[in-house]
Amino acid sequence: MSVSLLSPIKLGRYTLPNRIVMAPLTRNRAATGYVPHALNALHYGQRASAGLLITEASQVCPEGMGYPNTPGIYSAEQVAGWKLVTEAVHAKGGKIFLQLWHVGRISHPDLQPNGQLPVAPSAIAPEGEASTYTGMKPFVTPRALELSEIPQIIEQYRLGAKNALEAGFDGVEIHSANGYLLDQFLQDNTNHRDDIYGGSVENRARLLLEVTEAVVEVWGGDRVGVRLSPSGTFNSMYDSNRAVTFGHAVKELNRFDLAYLHLVAPRVEGFGTAEGQAELGADFFRPIYNGTIITAGGYNFETGNAAIASGNADLVAFGRLYIANPDLVERFAANAPLNKPDRNTFYGGDKKGYTDYPTM
């Protein structure tokens, strides 16, 4: 019997009706206090037929914020707001994981408590500009975290995981991709530390593994996923040997018996492979990783089915297609035409381009 995107699958302790995942999508529509609200609940509820929904990235502490109006998971008000979302999804029989996030250096003093510098493994500024409430501004050189501060970072992830549990989520995903804090520790162009969190690949992977351990202690491994972008260059990322760095990290993640490993494929626009380095897709990690793999990266119904048929991935995450098609599962099943996403409404705003896309 052939397996496709529309086939059921066991993911950790859950049995999902299909292998279609709604990818985490930053949409900058949280309310005052970075609190999810009724509009967000409607948005996620509309898309509840996905086998799994993964929320937009949600900062685990005020210092973890890098963009305007992104939701957090560190306050009681945020927990209450996220309950609206989980209840909306569960009312339609869906499953939803929250993505835990700390942006590290991809922030700006305008977004930080007391206008302070963002933190990072090392004091190295990314190229480009930060998105602030008053427009785009050049990135600043971040402050390198002191060794004594790192346990607090781990505890912030632990608290975010506990809050997500209280908010009624079915699990959590640790965001260690796309040049944010955990990725900054992992890759050697952003991590020039000379302590136990820098230098060797074992040291650079340490924070990711310690955060994963803390989150698994809250949830159990079978309700935790980890997202990596092993070929990504977004946010000025580079590693001198990606195959060794990410190969080591993934091998070590095996010990947690996670619900899944979520890989951003190099085909994602703006996240492409560094010059002179081989692409590291799901096919590279399949022999290394013992568990379930989700792949994300510009897939459509045909290429998503091909990824599953190849045996290299078990589920496929869709981003832009889910922005414009709340009933993506039903459209795929009916081979129906798809709505086109409006890029002008991706970030910020109201219901336009968020909850007003038509269903079939």
Protein Blocks (a to p, Z undefined) as FASTA:
>chain_A
ZZdfklccdehjbccfbfcdcddddehlacehiiacfklmmmmmmmmmpmbacdddddfb
fklpcbehiacffbfklmmmmmmmmmmmmmnopacddddddekjmccfklpghhiacddf
bdcddehjdddfebccdddddddddfklmmmmmmmmmmmmmmmmmnopabdcddfeehia
klmmmpmklmccfbfkghjfklmmmmmmmmmmmmmmmnopklcccdddfkbcghhiacfb
lmlmmmmmmmmmmmnopabdcdddfklghiaccehiacddfklmmmmpmbdcddeehiaf
klmmmmmmnopambdcdfklmmmmmklmmmmmnopacddddfklmngcifeoklmcccZZ
